Amino acid sequence: MVDMAEEGCSLTMPLELISKQGATSVVWKYFGFKRADVAQTMVICKTCFQPGMCNGGNTSNLFSHLKNKHIIQYECQKIREETSVAVTSNASKQSKLVQHGIAEALASYTPYDKKKQMLERHYGCSHFLCG
């Protein structure tokens, strides 16, 4: 059996980082602090372990670090945020939807003017062809 220390290799365990206390921004999912840093003053990236990118609780530099160094995580976070916003807005829209009866639906029907639509199509085609 080969002893890694004898071969000149060093096995280091990744840092165990703890989450920011009272964090509200989603960016903190990708950053943390050493357990010994009780005051939580030195921010460390959980992906590349680069220290010190944030001062005074400002998360703009953290987002910039993700965007510039870890584009995959940044894009995934953007997708999650967009999905979260879409789900929330759809839920609020669905609660406002009311299904009307067939009589109400037919009563609110507005017939379209076939001649007007035909003229609009002709105008669109001639505009496309003649530029």
Secondary structure, 3 states (H helix, E strand, C coil): CCCCCCCCCCCCCCCCEECCCCCCCHHHHHEEEECCCCCCCCCEECCCCCECCCCCCCCHHHHHHHHHHCHHHHHHHHHHHHHHHHHHHHHHHHHHCCCCCHHHHHHCCCCCCHHHHHHHHHHHHHHHHHC
